[in-house]
Amino acid sequence: MALFAAADAALRARQVCEAMDLKVAPNNINNTRLKLKRLTERGILVETEQGFFTQPRP
């Protein structure tokens, strides 16, 4: 979550993988995207455009 707090723009799943030092492979990107979608469903993140995730701003 610190990654999203420090980001000045919405992030893609690939960028999150790179920041977490995960191997940038299709499987890792897809798994990260699914986790980000779940966080969006719970209201922790917001998907501003398709594939772009950020924290909700007050």
N, C-alpha and C positions, 0 to 999 in steps of 0.2 A: 504494500500500500504506500510505502514511502516513495516508491518510484512514481506513482501517479501524483502524489502530493508535490513532488519536485518538478514534474513535467509542466511545461507551459502550453502544451497542446495535447490533443488526444493521441493515444498510442495504439499501434497495431499489435497483434499477437506476436509477430516476428520481432518487433522492437522489445517486447517484454522478454522473449526468449534470450535475446542478445544481452539484455541488462542482467538477466539471471545466470549468465554464463552457461546456458544450455546449448547443446549442439543445434545449429539451425538446420533442422531436418523436417520434412513434411509431417512426420508423426509427432514431433515435439510441438510444432506450430499448431497443429490441429488440437492436440490435448490442451495446450494453453488457451486457445480460442474457446474451447468448451468450458474451461474453468472461468474465463472472463464472462462468458454468457451466463453462467450460473450466478456469479457475483452481481451481474446486471439484474437478473430475476429477483434477487434478494434486496435490491435497492442500494447495494454498496457501491456499485459503479453505474455509469450511464453510457449507453452506446449512442454517441452523437450522430454518427453516420454508420452505414453498414461497415463493420470491421474496425471502427475507431472507438476506443474506450477511454473514459476519463472519470474522475471523481465528480460527484454532484457538487456544484458550487452553491453556497448559501445566498 
